[in-house]
Amino acid sequence: MSPESRDLTIESVLADPIILAAMKADRVNPRDLETLLRATARRIEPAPQRKWAAMTAFLPRQICGADRDPCLA
């Protein structure tokens, strides 16, 4: 994790000694947790087009630019 970022990455979680100790005590398999976290991240991360559409859904069609922007694709 870079000093500028406060968000944990999956890699940093799975490398943290305190988290690893808690996982070991709770008998959590690191590979299973990594698989679960990556699948969850894929599921909740919106596709760029859907994200853009959600952010611009309230705008009138001419402002959104239906002819060029992905928001109405």
C-alpha positions in Angstrom: 0.0 0.0 0.0 1.4 3.3 -1.0 1.7 6.1 1.6 -0.8 8.2 -0.4 -3.5 5.5 -0.4 -5.5 4.7 2.6 -7.4 1.9 0.9 -6.3 -1.6 1.6 -5.5 -3.9 -1.3 -6.2 -7.6 -1.3 -2.5 -8.1 -1.4 -1.8 -5.9 1.6 -4.6 -7.6 3.6 -3.2 -11.0 2.9 0.4 -9.9 3.7 -0.4 -8.2 7.0 1.0 -10.2 9.9 -1.8 -9.2 12.3 -4.5 -10.2 9.8 -2.6 -13.4 9.0 -2.5 -14.3 12.7 -6.2 -13.6 13.1 -6.9 -15.7 10.0 -4.8 -18.6 11.4 -6.5 -18.4 14.8 -9.9 -18.5 13.0 -8.7 -21.2 10.6 -9.4 -19.1 7.5 -7.6 -20.4 4.4 -5.8 -17.4 2.8 -6.5 -18.7 -0.7 -10.2 -19.1 0.0 -10.3 -15.6 1.4 -8.5 -14.2 -1.6 -10.9 -15.9 -4.0 -13.8 -14.6 -2.1 -12.5 -11.0 -2.0 -11.6 -11.0 -5.7 -15.0 -12.3 -6.7 -16.7 -9.8 -4.5 -14.6 -6.9 -5.9 -15.5 -8.0 -9.5 -19.2 -8.2 -8.6 -19.5 -4.8 -6.9 -17.2 -2.8 -9.3 -19.5 -1.3 -11.9 -18.6 -1.4 -15.5 -17.4 2.0 -16.8 -20.5 2.4 -19.0 -22.9 1.6 -16.2 -21.1 3.9 -13.8 -21.3 6.7 -16.3 -24.9 6.0 -17.0 -25.7 6.1 -13.3 -23.9 9.4 -12.8 -25.7 11.0 -15.7 -29.1 9.4 -15.6 -30.7 12.6 -14.2 -29.4 14.8 -17.0 -31.5 15.8 -20.0 -30.7 13.8 -23.1 -29.0 16.7 -25.0 -26.7 17.5 -22.1 -25.7 13.9 -21.7 -24.7 13.7 -25.4 -26.5 10.6 -26.6 -24.7 10.7 -29.9 -21.2 10.4 -28.4 -21.3 9.4 -24.7 -21.7 5.9 -23.4 -24.3 7.0 -20.9 -27.2 6.2 -23.2 -25.6 3.2 -25.0 
